[in-house]
Amino acid sequence: MEKKHEFQPYIPAEKTPPEFTATAVIAGVILAVVFGAANAYLGLRVGLTVSASIPAAVISMGVLRVILKRESILESNMVQTIGSAGESLAAGAIFTIPALFLWAEEGAAPVPSPLEIFLIALSGGLLGVSFMIPLRNALIVKEHKTLPYPEGTACAEVLLAGEKSGTGAGSVFIGMGIAAIVKLVTDLFRLAKGVISFPVKALKTMFSVQIYPALLGVGYICGAKIASYMFAGGILGWFVLIPAIAIFGGETILYPGTVPLSQMYETGGASALWSSYIRYMGAGAVAAGGLISLIRSLPLIFSTFKASLKGFGNKANGSRTENDLDIRATLGISAAVIILLWLAPIVPVSLLGAAFIAVFGFFFATVSSRMTGLVGGSNNPVSGMTIATLLVCTIMLKLTGENGARAMTAAIAIGSVICIIASVAGDTSQDLKTGYILGATPKKQQIGELIGITAAAAAIGGVMLLLNAAWGFGSEELAAPQATLMKMIVEGVLEGNLPWALVFMGVFIAAAVELLGIPVLPVAIGLYLPFELTAAIMIGGLIRLAADKKEKASPNGILFCSGLIAGEGLAGILTALLAVFGISERLDLSENLSFGNAGTSILLAAMIILIYRSAVKGEKIKE
């Protein structure tokens, strides 16, 4: 009988090159903390995060191959596996946990402790990995040809390209350095402003654009199309809705405002109108966009769940490349985490809430693992899953008689764990796909994921407390848009104190956008965010458009922009640390030397030129 042709990885199962080494673990843990912190800062600023797999891969190659002269591609893959875990955990955590800080600021709940944040983040991360492991054979192996896992495949190609040519790590490190310099010049030394703005008096609004490198980098990585959708939402909010309110409002007092609209505009300008009204419309649009995305995915979700369960826990053979963590270990970890969430007094989750996490968490981990294989992590509707979870569990809590601060914090704790589960499961799937192509040992990768999750969870609480102490969530510096939305949803269900007319206006804006065949979420996020952020993201998208016309593939630009995001995130954390200890005030040079709008414009122009040149010149790496 002729043997059926099977996929052959780059490193065959018979070979055992160095993989799970002390060097790889240490380097991976450092990257997990660095990229976790950087993505937490980015997500709290703009409500978006970016994948860390490719930058982690090129940095690991740069450190292991160039500096330490180590040749094993599986060792480099282990570094990126552990390192990217920090980004996925941070992405789930910052979408929900800051809501607890916002309630603490209002006096509605106590400030969450580092231990509480650690337990919530660690629980979600461990469950996300554990729930996905039994599905690896069904999703990664058996459906190798039908589930491409775009980020995982791209990461494997980057690592394979590094075997034959340079690593490209220089582009990442240069981007990190430049972004750090710009961030320190604008926010620490204050030699230039971080935003260019001027009033549009005829429309009673304002045009503004931030010059921060991370925003330009996000726009470049997302591309012109997605950036334009976000920009369209910004235009709708700031050049249609705000002028309409300002021009036609007159002496009307419109809830939740407490003064006439004309007075509000005179004292606070367009920003006051955005804060009081447009952000509620944006919240309704984002919530509707997330649910629309989830509803449209329901056929795929249920077919995914059914197909995945058929191959649950099956093993093809006992070779090195098919060796997963024992199912008893994953079930033991899952059971221990669920019990910990129930019994730990510091985490506000009851037995019913723990059972809810077990059921919904496994369901959404399965959905996330498969959907990232089809559409990639960027299009995975994690926010929609979280919104659906919050709505169901908040209604459930209300029906069981729970209310007040305990019900609010319990809903966010449950939503946080499930959001992190979905985010981490998707990232774990991408990493295991990379390992499958390269010939990694799944068991070692899975242990690496657990290590990266633990390291990132230990750091994320400190990062959140530091950033909140420096600027405060919900402030201009850290809008925390996703967490603010989740907070509003929980409050709206439990207390009914939202301006529902504004929220439903946003819902119908989302419905109109959906009917036009345009992706709802990017437009909704653009409506929800301050215009200066979406304008900067649009500039980044236009740079990508110009670069792609000259060079169809622009891998150096993506690596450089990944460096910009990481560099600004790290510099932002340093700035926050200096602000908390009162050192930043002594470093403020704006009174004696400031270049004002001219300096800001020069910095913006310089960043545009640098990003464009990085995309069209230099060492090429296949994406």
C-alpha positions in Angstrom: 0.0 0.0 0.0 1.4 3.4 -1.0 2.1 5.7 1.9 0.2 9.0 1.7 2.4 12.0 1.2 2.9 14.0 4.5 4.2 17.5 5.1 7.9 17.6 5.8 9.1 20.4 8.2 12.4 22.3 7.6 14.0 20.4 10.5 13.0 16.7 10.3 11.8 14.8 13.4 15.0 12.7 13.4 17.2 15.7 14.1 17.4 17.3 17.6 19.1 20.7 17.3 19.3 23.0 20.3 15.8 24.4 21.1 14.6 24.8 24.7 17.8 26.3 26.1 18.5 28.6 29.0 19.6 31.3 26.6 16.4 31.0 24.6 14.3 31.1 27.7 16.0 34.1 29.2 15.9 36.1 25.9 12.3 35.1 25.4 11.2 36.2 28.9 12.9 39.6 28.3 11.1 40.0 25.0 7.8 38.9 26.6 8.1 41.6 29.2 9.3 44.3 26.8 6.7 43.6 24.1 4.0 43.1 26.7 4.8 46.5 28.3 5.1 48.2 24.9 1.8 46.8 23.6 0.0 47.7 26.9 1.1 51.3 26.4 0.0 51.3 22.8 -3.3 49.7 23.5 -4.1 52.1 26.3 -3.3 55.0 24.0 -5.2 54.1 20.8 -7.2 50.9 21.6 -5.1 48.8 19.1 -2.3 46.4 19.5 0.1 44.8 17.0 1.6 41.3 16.6 5.0 40.9 18.2 5.9 37.6 16.5 7.9 38.9 13.6 9.8 41.6 15.5 10.5 39.1 18.2 11.8 36.6 15.6 14.2 39.1 14.0 15.5 40.3 17.4 16.0 36.7 18.4 18.0 36.0 15.3 20.0 39.2 15.8 20.9 38.3 19.3 21.4 34.5 18.9 23.0 34.4 15.4 24.8 37.6 15.1 25.9 38.4 18.7 26.0 34.9 20.3 26.9 33.0 17.1 24.3 30.3 17.7 23.0 28.6 14.6 19.8 26.8 15.6 16.7 28.1 13.9 14.6 26.2 16.5 16.3 28.1 19.3 15.4 31.4 17.6 11.8 30.1 17.2 11.7 29.4 20.9 12.7 33.0 21.7 9.9 34.4 19.5 7.4 31.9 20.9 8.0 33.0 24.5 8.4 36.7 23.5 5.2 37.0 21.5 3.2 35.5 24.5 3.7 38.8 26.3 2.0 40.8 23.5 -1.1 38.6 23.3 -1.6 38.7 27.1 -1.2 42.4 27.2 -3.7 42.8 24.4 -6.3 41.0 26.3 -5.6 42.6 29.7 -5.6 46.3 28.6 -9.0 45.9 26.9 -10.7 45.2 30.2 -8.7 45.5 33.4 -8.3 49.4 33.3 -12.1 49.6 33.9 -11.3 48.6 37.5 -9.0 51.6 37.8 -11.6 53.9 36.3 -14.2 52.8 38.9 -11.6 53.3 41.7 -11.0 56.8 40.5 -14.8 57.4 40.8 -14.8 55.9 44.3 -17.1 53.0 43.2 -14.5 50.2 43.8 -11.1 49.7 45.4 -7.9 50.1 43.3 -6.9 46.7 42.0 -3.8 45.3 43.6 -0.8 44.0 41.6 -1.7 40.5 42.9 -5.3 40.7 41.7 -4.1 41.9 38.2 -1.5 39.1 38.2 -4.0 36.4 39.0 -6.5 37.6 36.4 -3.9 37.9 33.7 -2.1 34.6 34.6 -5.4 32.7 34.8 -6.5 33.9 31.3 -3.1 33.2 29.8 -2.8 29.7 31.3 -6.3 28.8 30.2 -5.7 30.2 26.7 -2.7 28.0 26.2 -4.2 24.9 27.9 -7.4 25.1 26.0 -5.6 25.3 22.7 -3.1 22.5 23.2 -5.5 19.6 22.7 -6.7 21.2 19.4 -3.2 21.4 17.8 -3.4 18.2 15.9 -6.8 19.0 14.6 -6.1 22.6 13.6 -2.4 22.8 12.8 -1.6 19.3 11.5 -4.7 17.9 9.9 -5.7 21.2 8.4 -2.2 22.4 7.4 -3.3 23.0 3.8 -6.6 24.6 4.6 -5.7 26.9 7.6 -2.9 29.2 6.5 -2.3 31.0 9.8 -1.0 34.2 8.1 1.2 35.6 10.9 2.5 32.1 11.9 3.5 31.4 8.3 5.0 34.8 7.8 7.1 34.4 11.0 8.4 31.0 9.8 9.4 32.6 6.5 11.3 35.4 8.3 13.2 32.8 10.3 13.9 30.7 7.2 15.1 33.9 5.4 17.5 34.6 8.3 19.1 31.2 7.7 20.2 32.4 4.2 20.8 36.1 4.7 20.9 38.9 7.3 18.4 39.0 10.1 17.0 42.4 9.7 17.1 43.0 13.4 19.0 46.3 12.8 15.7 47.8 11.4 13.9 47.0 14.6 16.6 48.4 16.9 17.0 51.5 14.8 13.3 52.1 14.9 13.3 51.6 18.7 16.1 54.1 19.2 14.5 56.8 17.0 11.1 56.4 18.6 12.6 56.7 22.1 14.4 59.9 21.1 11.3 61.5 19.7 9.2 60.5 22.7 11.8 61.9 25.2 12.1 65.1 23.2 8.4 65.7 23.1 7.1 64.3 26.4 10.1 64.5 28.8 12.3 67.4 27.7 9.3 69.1 26.0 11.4 70.7 23.3 8.6 70.3 20.9 4.8 69.6 21.1 3.4 66.1 20.5 0.6 67.4 18.4 0.0 69.9 15.6 -3.4 71.6 15.8 -5.3 74.6 14.5 -9.0 75.6 14.7 -11.4 75.3 11.8 -13.6 78.2 12.9 -16.2 78.0 10.1 -17.1 74.5 11.3 -16.5 75.1 15.0 -14.1 72.2 15.2 -10.4 71.5 15.2 -7.9 69.8 12.9 -5.0 68.1 14.8 -2.4 65.4 14.2 -0.1 63.7 16.7 3.5 63.1 15.6 4.2 60.2 17.9 6.2 57.4 16.1 4.0 54.5 17.3 0.9 56.0 15.7 2.7 56.4 12.4 4.0 52.8 12.8 0.5 51.5 13.5 -0.8 53.2 10.3 2.0 51.8 8.2 1.5 48.2 9.5 -2.3 48.4 9.1 -2.0 49.8 5.6 -3.8 52.6 3.8 -7.1 50.9 3.5 -7.7 50.2 7.2 -6.2 53.5 8.2 -8.6 55.3 5.8 -11.5 53.6 7.4 -10.4 54.8 10.8 -9.8 58.3 9.3 -13.3 58.3 7.8 -14.7 57.7 11.3 -12.7 60.6 12.6 -13.9 62.9 9.8 -17.6 61.9 10.6 -17.1 62.7 14.3 -15.1 65.9 14.1 -16.2 67.5 10.8 -19.9 66.4 10.7 -21.3 65.6 14.1 -19.3 68.1 16.3 -20.1 71.0 13.9 -23.8 69.9 13.8 -24.0 69.9 17.7 -22.1 73.2 18.0 -24.0 75.1 15.3 -27.5 73.8 15.9 -27.3 73.3 19.7 -27.4 76.9 20.9 -28.7 77.2 24.4 -29.9 73.6 24.6 -28.7 71.5 27.6 -28.2 68.0 26.3 -27.6 65.0 28.7 -25.1 64.0 29.9 -23.9 67.7 29.7 -25.1 70.1 32.4 -24.5 73.4 30.7 -25.8 74.9 27.4 -24.0 73.6 24.3 -22.9 77.1 23.3 -21.2 77.6 26.7 -19.7 74.1 26.6 -18.1 75.0 23.2 -16.9 78.4 24.4 -15.1 77.0 27.5 -13.9 73.6 26.2 -14.0 73.8 22.4 -14.6 70.9 20.1 -12.8 68.5 22.6 -15.5 69.2 25.2 -18.3 68.2 22.7 -16.4 65.1 21.7 -15.9 64.0 25.3 -19.6 64.7 26.3 -21.3 63.3 23.2 -19.2 61.9 20.3 -17.4 59.3 22.4 -20.8 57.8 23.5 -21.8 57.6 19.8 -18.4 56.0 19.1 -18.9 53.5 22.0 -22.3 52.5 20.5 -20.6 52.1 17.1 -17.7 50.0 18.5 -20.0 47.8 20.5 -22.3 47.3 17.5 -19.3 46.7 15.2 -17.9 44.0 17.6 -21.3 42.3 17.7 -21.8 42.5 14.0 -18.4 40.9 13.5 -19.3 38.2 15.9 -22.7 37.6 14.4 -21.3 37.4 10.8 -18.8 34.9 12.1 -21.4 32.7 13.9 -21.7 30.0 11.1 -17.9 29.8 11.0 -17.7 29.8 14.8 -20.1 26.8 15.2 -18.6 24.8 12.3 -15.2 25.6 13.8 -16.2 24.4 17.2 -17.7 21.2 15.9 -14.7 20.4 13.6 -12.2 21.2 16.3 -13.9 18.9 18.9 -13.7 16.0 16.5 -9.9 16.1 16.7 -9.7 17.0 20.3 -6.6 15.6 21.9 -5.8 13.1 19.1 -2.2 12.3 18.4 -0.8 11.3 15.1 2.3 9.5 16.4 5.0 9.6 19.0 7.7 11.5 17.0 9.4 14.6 18.3 7.5 16.9 16.1 4.1 15.5 17.3 4.9 15.4 21.0 2.4 17.6 22.8 2.0 18.3 26.5 0.1 15.4 28.1 -3.6 15.9 28.1 -3.6 15.2 31.9 -1.3 18.1 32.4 -3.4 20.5 30.4 -6.6 19.4 32.1 -4.9 19.6 35.5 -3.7 23.2 34.8 -7.2 24.2 33.6 -8.9 22.7 36.7 -6.4 24.3 39.1 -6.9 27.7 37.5 -10.7 27.5 37.6 -10.6 26.5 41.2 -8.2 29.3 42.0 -10.4 31.9 40.4 -13.3 30.6 42.5 -11.5 30.3 45.8 -9.0 33.2 45.7 -10.7 36.0 47.8 -8.8 38.7 46.0 -10.5 37.8 42.6 -14.2 38.7 42.6 -15.4 35.5 40.8 -18.0 33.2 42.3 -18.5 29.5 41.6 -21.1 30.4 38.9 -18.6 32.9 37.4 -15.8 30.3 37.4 -18.1 27.8 35.6 -19.0 30.6 33.1 -15.3 31.1 32.4 -14.7 27.4 31.9 -17.5 27.0 29.3 -17.2 30.3 27.5 -13.5 30.4 27.7 -13.1 27.0 26.0 -15.6 27.9 23.4 -13.9 31.2 22.5 -10.4 29.7 22.7 -11.5 27.1 20.1 -13.1 29.8 17.9 -10.1 32.1 18.2 -7.6 29.3 17.4 -9.4 28.4 14.2 -10.4 31.9 13.1 -6.8 33.2 13.3 -5.9 30.4 11.0 -8.4 31.7 8.4 -8.3 35.4 8.7 -5.2 36.2 10.9 -5.0 37.6 14.3 -5.7 41.2 13.2 -9.2 40.2 12.0 -10.1 38.0 14.9 -13.2 39.5 16.6 -11.8 39.3 20.2 -13.5 42.6 21.2 -16.8 41.2 19.9 -16.4 38.1 21.9 -15.6 40.1 25.0 -18.6 42.4 24.5 -20.9 39.4 24.1 -19.3 37.8 27.3 -19.8 41.0 29.3 -23.4 41.4 28.2 -24.3 37.8 29.1 -22.5 37.6 32.4 -23.7 41.1 33.5 -27.3 40.2 32.8 -26.7 36.9 34.5 -25.3 38.7 37.6 -28.2 41.1 37.7 -30.8 38.3 37.4 -29.1 36.5 40.4 -29.5 39.6 42.5 -25.9 40.9 42.3 -25.5 44.7 41.9 -23.3 47.6 42.8 -19.5 47.5 42.9 -19.2 43.8 43.4 -21.3 42.9 40.4 -19.3 45.5 38.2 -15.9 44.2 39.3 -17.1 40.5 38.9 -18.3 41.2 35.4 -15.0 42.8 34.4 -12.9 40.1 36.0 -14.9 37.4 34.1 -14.7 39.4 30.9 -10.9 40.0 31.4 -10.1 36.3 31.8 -12.1 35.3 28.7 -10.7 38.2 26.6 -7.2 37.1 27.5 -8.1 33.4 26.8 -9.2 34.3 23.3 -6.2 36.5 22.6 -3.6 34.1 23.9 -5.2 31.0 22.2 -5.0 32.8 18.9 -1.4 33.7 19.4 -0.5 30.2 20.6 -2.0 28.8 17.4 0.1 31.1 15.3 3.3 30.1 17.2 2.5 26.4 16.9 2.0 26.9 13.1 5.4 28.5 12.9 6.9 25.6 14.8 5.1 23.0 12.6 6.6 24.5 9.5 10.1 24.7 11.0 10.0 21.3 12.7 9.9 22.5 16.4 8.9 20.3 19.3 5.3 21.2 20.2 5.7 20.2 23.9 8.7 22.5 24.3 6.9 25.4 22.5 3.9 24.9 24.8 6.1 25.0 27.9 7.7 28.1 26.4 4.2 29.7 26.0 3.4 29.0 29.6 6.7 30.6 30.7 6.2 33.7 28.6 2.6 34.1 29.9 3.8 33.8 33.5 6.5 36.4 33.0 4.2 38.9 31.2 1.5 38.4 33.8 4.0 39.2 36.5 4.9 42.5 34.8 1.6 43.7 33.5 0.2 44.7 36.9 3.2 46.9 37.6 3.0 48.5 34.2 -0.7 49.3 34.6 -0.1 50.8 38.1 2.8 52.8 36.9 0.9 54.3 33.8 -2.2 55.0 35.9 -0.1 56.8 38.6 1.6 58.9 36.0 -1.3 60.0 33.8 -4.5 58.1 34.8 -6.6 55.9 32.6 -9.2 57.8 30.6 -6.9 60.9 30.4 -5.7 62.5 27.2 -2.4 60.6 27.4 -4.0 57.2 28.1 -7.6 57.2 26.8 -7.9 53.4 27.4 -10.8 53.4 24.8 -11.6 49.6 24.9 -11.6 49.4 28.6 -13.8 52.6 28.8 -16.2 50.9 26.4 -16.4 47.8 28.5 -17.0 49.9 31.7 -19.8 51.7 29.9 -21.4 48.4 28.9 -21.4 47.0 32.4 -22.7 50.2 33.9 -25.4 50.5 31.3 -26.8 47.0 32.0 -26.5 47.3 35.8 -27.5 50.9 36.4 -29.1 52.1 33.2 -27.3 55.5 33.4 -25.9 55.7 29.9 -27.1 58.4 27.4 -28.8 55.7 25.4 -29.9 58.0 22.6 -26.3 58.8 21.8 -25.3 55.2 22.1 -28.0 54.1 19.7 -27.1 56.8 17.3 -23.7 55.1 17.2 -25.3 51.7 16.7 -27.2 53.0 13.7 -24.1 54.6 12.3 -22.5 51.2 12.5 -25.5 49.6 10.8 -25.3 52.1 7.9 -21.6 51.5 7.5 -22.2 47.7 7.4 -24.9 48.2 4.8 -22.4 50.0 2.6 -20.1 46.9 2.7 -17.4 48.7 4.7 -15.7 47.1 7.7 -17.5 48.5 10.7 -14.9 48.2 13.5 -12.1 50.5 12.0 -14.7 53.2 11.2 -16.2 52.9 14.7 -12.8 53.1 16.4 -12.0 56.2 14.3 -15.3 57.8 15.5 -14.5 56.8 19.1 -10.9 58.1 19.2 -9.7 61.7 19.2 -9.1 63.0 15.7 -5.4 63.7 16.3 -4.8 59.9 16.7 -6.6 58.8 13.6 -4.9 61.5 11.5 -1.5 60.3 12.5 -2.5 56.7 11.7 -3.7 57.9 8.3 -0.4 59.5 7.6 1.3 56.1 8.4 -1.1 54.4 6.0 -0.3 56.8 3.2 3.4 56.2 3.7 2.8 52.5 3.3 0.8 53.2 0.1 3.6 55.3 -1.4 6.2 52.7 -0.4 4.2 49.8 -1.8 3.9 51.6 -5.2 7.7 51.7 -5.4 8.4 48.4 -3.7 5.5 45.9 -3.6 6.9 44.1 -0.5 8.2 46.4 2.2 9.4 44.1 5.0 12.0 46.6 6.2 9.3 49.2 6.7 7.3 46.8 8.8 10.3 45.8 10.9 11.2 49.5 11.4 7.7 50.4 12.4 7.5 47.5 14.8 10.6 49.0 16.3 9.0 52.4 16.5 6.0 51.0 18.4 8.2 49.1 20.9 10.6 52.0 21.3 7.9 54.5 22.1 6.2 52.1 24.4 9.4 51.6 26.4 10.2 55.3 26.4 6.6 56.0 27.6 7.1 53.6 30.5 10.4 55.4 31.4 8.7 58.8 31.2 5.9 57.5 33.4 8.4 56.2 35.9 10.2 59.6 36.0 6.8 61.4 36.4 5.8 59.3 39.3 9.0 60.1 41.2 8.8 63.8 40.3 12.0 63.7 38.2 10.4 64.7 34.9 9.6 68.2 36.2 13.3 68.9 36.6 13.9 67.7 33.0 11.3 70.0 31.4 13.2 72.5 29.2 10.1 74.1 27.6 10.5 77.4 29.6 14.0 78.0 28.4 14.1 76.3 25.0 11.1 75.2 22.9 10.7 74.9 19.2 6.9 75.0 19.3 4.9 74.1 16.2 7.9 74.6 13.9 9.9 71.9 15.8 6.8 69.6 15.9 6.4 70.0 12.1 10.1 69.2 11.5 9.9 66.1 13.7 6.8 64.9 11.8 8.5 65.5 8.4 11.6 63.7 9.6 9.6 60.7 10.8 7.7 60.4 7.5 11.0 60.5 5.5 12.6 57.9 7.8 9.7 55.5 7.6 9.5 55.8 3.8 13.3 55.3 3.4 13.3 52.3 5.6 10.6 50.7 3.4 12.3 51.2 0.1 15.9 50.8 1.0 18.1 48.4 2.9 18.3 44.6 3.5 15.3 42.7 2.2 13.5 40.0 4.2 10.6 38.1 2.8 7.4 38.7 4.7 
